[in-house]
Amino acid sequence: MWFYFAVFAAVTNAVATLARRMHGSSSRPVELAWWTQLLAIPFSAALLLTTHQRFYVNHDFLLPGIASAALCSFGCVLLFSAYKHGDASVICPLTNLVPIGLLLSSFIMFGTKPPLTGLIGILFIAFGVYYTSVSGKHSLLQPFSAVWRQRGSRAMLGCIVIWSVATNLDKIALRSTSPAFYLLFVQTITFILLSMYMFAQPKRREGIVWRKWWKHMVVISAFSTLSVFLQMKALSITSSSYVLAVKRLDTLIVILFAGIFLHERHILRRFKGSAIALLGVVVIYLVR
């Protein structure tokens, strides 16, 4: 059952990713993040009520949940910034670097050492990201330096660091609470933190953002919430290793749709590079 949850999490996340890329690029990422979190709360509440899940077993989820929400408040803004300043077919394949971040964060947080297969998987991922970034003649390190120079790619790298830590925190928290209740808790805390920042700003345009892009906000909130819920549901059943390996299928879906609907360039090369990186993800997660 976890496999189907993870696959549908990948599909719904791909739809939300395309909606992020298609929103009004003139809008501030923090305003877009605020609106999507506001709309996500009723979606999460509906999931909690319709799935009839328990709330929590004990209060051990509070500290990791608050820490994860604090990280996610930054991650939401960075995610919108990434897709504002970069092509979806370029930004999305960078999420294949998440397993490398998870290996590092797991070692720092729990002392878990990566096996030899993990190092082999890292090489596949590095080559896949490298191949995805190739365009024309260049020096050996030019694709990696190009990724770092691009504003959207830098924002996505920040997201990867945040997700690498937050995923481990979520796994800890889900030991004492249900996926639906935990999702609602994290999104509520994230919304409160974003609201504190938003209302401290002298010039806000949340009304303008809503009037111009409300359809995109609804699609992003609905599909993002469903994707995270399905991911957490899968995490509550099996290891995060298997879940995140399957969910990385969303990179291939996004690249394919970006070529069809957004007419982005170099789609075939980016698809091949992401497929190579996905193989590295499978090596890290499934062969250890």
C-alpha positions as CSV (number, residue, x, y, z in Angstrom):
1,M,0.0,0.0,0.0
2,W,2.8,2.4,0.8
3,F,4.0,2.2,-2.9
4,Y,0.7,3.5,-4.2
5,F,0.7,6.3,-1.6
6,A,4.3,7.3,-2.8
7,V,3.4,7.2,-6.5
8,F,0.3,9.3,-6.1
9,A,2.4,11.7,-3.9
10,A,4.8,12.1,-6.8
11,V,2.0,12.8,-9.3
12,T,0.2,15.3,-7.2
13,N,3.5,17.0,-6.3
14,A,4.3,17.3,-10.0
15,V,1.0,19.1,-10.7
16,A,1.7,21.5,-7.8
17,T,5.2,22.1,-9.2
18,L,3.9,23.1,-12.6
19,A,1.4,25.4,-11.0
20,R,4.2,27.1,-9.1
21,R,6.1,27.7,-12.3
22,M,3.0,29.1,-14.1
23,H,1.9,31.6,-11.4
24,G,2.5,35.3,-11.9
25,S,6.3,35.8,-11.8
26,S,5.9,39.4,-10.5
27,S,4.5,38.2,-7.2
28,R,6.7,38.1,-4.1
29,P,7.5,34.5,-3.1
30,V,6.6,35.2,0.6
31,E,3.1,36.4,-0.4
32,L,2.5,33.3,-2.5
33,A,3.8,31.1,0.3
34,W,1.5,32.8,2.8
35,W,-1.6,32.3,0.6
36,T,-0.9,28.7,-0.2
37,Q,-0.4,27.9,3.5
38,L,-3.6,29.7,4.4
39,L,-5.5,27.7,1.8
40,A,-3.8,24.4,2.8
41,I,-5.1,24.5,6.4
42,P,-8.8,23.8,5.4
43,F,-7.7,21.1,3.0
44,S,-5.7,19.5,5.8
45,A,-8.6,19.8,8.2
46,A,-10.9,18.1,5.6
47,L,-8.4,15.2,5.3
48,L,-8.3,14.8,9.0
49,L,-12.0,14.7,9.4
50,T,-12.7,12.5,6.3
51,T,-10.1,9.9,7.1
52,H,-11.1,9.5,10.7
53,Q,-7.5,9.3,12.0
54,R,-6.6,9.7,15.6
55,F,-5.0,12.9,16.7
56,Y,-1.9,11.8,18.7
57,V,-0.7,9.2,21.2
58,N,1.5,11.5,23.3
59,H,3.1,15.0,23.1
60,D,6.5,13.8,21.7
61,F,5.6,15.2,18.3
62,L,5.5,18.8,19.5
63,L,9.2,19.7,19.5
64,P,10.2,18.0,16.1
65,G,6.9,19.3,14.6
66,I,7.6,22.9,15.6
67,A,11.2,22.6,14.4
68,S,10.0,21.2,11.1
69,A,7.4,23.9,10.7
70,A,10.0,26.6,11.3
71,L,12.2,25.1,8.6
72,C,9.2,24.7,6.3
73,S,8.4,28.4,6.6
74,F,11.7,29.2,5.0
75,G,11.4,26.3,2.6
76,C,8.0,27.5,1.2
77,V,9.4,30.9,0.4
78,L,12.6,29.5,-1.2
79,L,10.5,27.0,-3.3
80,F,8.4,29.8,-4.9
81,S,11.6,31.8,-5.4
82,A,13.2,28.9,-7.2
83,Y,10.4,28.4,-9.7
84,K,10.1,32.2,-10.1
85,H,13.7,32.5,-11.3
86,G,14.3,29.2,-13.1
87,D,12.7,26.7,-15.6
88,A,10.8,23.9,-14.0
89,S,12.8,21.3,-16.0
90,V,16.0,22.8,-14.5
91,I,14.9,23.3,-10.9
92,C,13.0,20.1,-10.3
93,P,15.8,17.7,-11.2
94,L,17.9,19.3,-8.4
95,T,15.5,17.6,-5.9
96,N,17.4,14.4,-6.7
97,L,20.1,15.8,-4.4
98,V,17.7,15.3,-1.4
99,P,19.0,11.7,-0.7
100,I,22.6,13.1,-0.5
101,G,21.3,15.7,2.0
102,L,19.4,12.9,3.9
103,L,22.6,10.8,4.2
104,L,24.5,13.8,5.6
105,S,21.7,14.9,8.0
106,S,21.1,11.3,9.2
107,F,24.8,11.0,10.0
108,I,24.8,14.3,11.9
109,M,21.5,13.8,13.7
110,F,21.7,10.0,14.4
111,G,25.3,8.9,13.6
112,T,24.1,6.7,10.7
113,K,27.0,6.1,8.3
114,P,26.3,5.7,4.6
115,P,27.2,2.3,3.1
116,L,29.3,1.8,0.0
117,T,26.2,1.6,-2.1
118,G,25.2,5.0,-0.8
119,L,28.5,6.4,-2.1
120,I,27.9,4.8,-5.5
121,G,24.4,6.3,-5.6
122,I,25.9,9.7,-4.9
123,L,28.1,9.4,-8.0
124,F,25.1,8.5,-10.1
125,I,23.2,11.5,-8.8
126,A,26.1,13.9,-9.3
127,F,26.5,12.7,-12.9
128,G,22.8,13.0,-13.5
129,V,22.6,16.6,-12.2
130,Y,25.8,17.4,-14.2
131,Y,24.3,15.9,-17.4
132,T,21.0,17.8,-16.8
133,S,22.9,21.1,-16.6
134,V,25.0,20.6,-19.8
135,S,24.3,23.0,-22.7
136,G,26.8,23.6,-25.5
137,K,30.6,23.7,-25.0
138,H,31.9,24.2,-21.5
139,S,34.6,23.4,-19.1
140,L,34.4,20.4,-16.8
141,L,33.0,22.3,-13.8
142,Q,31.0,24.8,-15.7
143,P,27.6,23.1,-15.3
144,F,28.0,23.0,-11.5
145,S,29.2,26.6,-11.3
146,A,26.2,27.5,-13.5
147,V,23.8,25.9,-11.1
148,W,25.3,27.9,-8.2
149,R,25.2,31.2,-10.2
150,Q,21.5,30.9,-11.1
151,R,19.2,32.5,-8.5
152,G,16.5,29.9,-8.8
153,S,19.0,27.0,-8.5
154,R,20.5,28.5,-5.3
155,A,17.0,28.8,-3.8
156,M,16.3,25.2,-4.6
157,L,19.6,24.1,-3.0
158,G,18.4,25.9,0.1
159,C,15.2,23.9,0.0
160,I,17.1,20.7,-0.3
161,V,19.1,21.4,2.9
162,I,15.8,22.2,4.7
163,W,14.0,19.1,3.4
164,S,16.9,16.9,4.3
165,V,16.6,17.9,8.0
166,A,12.8,18.3,8.1
167,T,12.2,14.8,6.7
168,N,14.1,13.2,9.6
169,L,12.2,15.4,12.1
170,D,8.9,14.4,10.5
171,K,9.8,10.7,10.8
172,I,10.4,11.2,14.5
173,A,7.2,13.1,15.0
174,L,5.0,10.5,13.2
175,R,5.9,7.9,15.8
176,S,3.4,9.6,18.2
177,T,0.8,11.2,15.9
178,S,-1.2,10.5,12.8
179,P,-0.2,11.8,9.3
180,A,-3.4,13.9,8.9
181,F,-3.2,15.6,12.3
182,Y,0.6,16.2,12.0
183,L,0.2,17.7,8.6
184,L,-2.5,20.1,9.9
185,F,-0.3,21.0,12.9
186,V,2.8,21.7,10.8
187,Q,0.9,23.8,8.3
188,T,-0.8,25.8,11.0
189,I,2.5,26.6,12.7
190,T,4.1,27.4,9.3
191,F,1.2,29.8,8.5
192,I,1.5,31.6,11.9
193,L,5.3,32.1,11.3
194,L,4.7,33.4,7.8
195,S,2.0,35.7,9.0
196,M,4.3,37.2,11.7
197,Y,6.7,38.1,8.9
198,M,4.0,39.3,6.5
199,F,2.2,41.6,8.8
200,A,5.5,43.1,9.9
201,Q,6.1,44.4,6.4
202,P,5.1,48.0,5.6
203,K,4.0,47.2,2.1
204,R,1.8,44.2,1.5
205,R,0.0,43.1,-1.6
206,E,-1.8,39.9,-0.5
207,G,-5.1,41.3,-1.9
208,I,-3.6,41.9,-5.3
209,V,-1.9,38.4,-5.3
210,W,-5.3,36.8,-4.5
211,R,-7.3,38.6,-7.2
212,K,-4.8,37.8,-9.9
213,W,-3.6,34.3,-9.1
214,W,-6.2,32.7,-6.8
215,K,-6.8,29.8,-9.2
216,H,-3.0,28.9,-9.1
217,M,-3.0,29.3,-5.3
218,V,-6.0,26.9,-4.9
219,V,-4.4,24.3,-7.2
220,I,-1.0,24.6,-5.5
221,S,-2.5,24.3,-2.0
222,A,-4.8,21.4,-2.8
223,F,-2.2,19.3,-4.6
224,S,0.7,20.1,-2.3
225,T,-1.4,19.2,0.7
226,L,-2.5,16.0,-0.8
227,S,1.0,15.2,-1.9
228,V,2.4,15.8,1.6
229,F,-0.4,13.8,3.2
230,L,0.2,10.8,0.9
231,Q,4.0,11.0,1.7
232,M,3.4,11.1,5.4
233,K,0.9,8.2,5.1
234,A,3.6,6.2,3.3
235,L,6.2,7.2,5.9
236,S,4.0,5.9,8.7
237,I,3.9,2.5,7.0
238,T,7.5,2.0,5.8
239,S,11.0,3.5,5.8
240,S,11.6,7.0,4.4
241,S,14.2,5.4,2.2
242,Y,11.6,3.6,0.0
243,V,9.1,6.4,0.1
244,L,11.4,9.2,-1.1
245,A,12.9,7.0,-3.7
246,V,9.5,6.4,-5.4
247,K,8.4,10.0,-4.9
248,R,11.4,11.2,-6.9
249,L,9.5,10.1,-10.0
250,D,8.0,13.5,-9.9
251,T,11.1,15.0,-11.5
252,L,10.5,12.9,-14.7
253,I,6.9,13.9,-14.8
254,V,7.7,17.6,-14.3
255,I,10.3,17.6,-17.1
256,L,8.0,15.9,-19.5
257,F,5.1,18.3,-18.8
258,A,7.4,21.3,-18.8
259,G,8.3,20.5,-22.4
260,I,4.7,19.8,-23.5
261,F,2.9,22.7,-21.7
262,L,5.6,25.3,-21.0
263,H,7.7,24.7,-24.2
264,E,11.0,24.7,-22.2
265,R,14.2,23.8,-24.1
266,H,16.6,20.9,-23.8
267,I,13.9,18.6,-22.4
268,L,15.3,15.3,-23.7
269,R,18.8,16.0,-22.2
270,R,17.2,17.0,-18.9
271,F,15.0,14.0,-18.9
272,K,18.0,11.7,-19.4
273,G,20.0,13.4,-16.7
274,S,17.2,13.2,-14.2
275,A,16.7,9.5,-15.0
276,I,20.4,8.9,-14.3
277,A,20.1,10.8,-11.0
278,L,16.9,8.8,-10.2
279,L,18.9,5.6,-10.7
280,G,21.3,6.9,-8.0
281,V,18.4,7.5,-5.7
282,V,17.3,3.9,-6.1
283,V,20.8,2.7,-5.5
284,I,21.0,4.7,-2.2
285,Y,17.6,3.8,-0.9
286,L,16.9,0.3,-2.2
287,V,20.3,-1.4,-2.3
288,R,21.5,-0.6,1.2
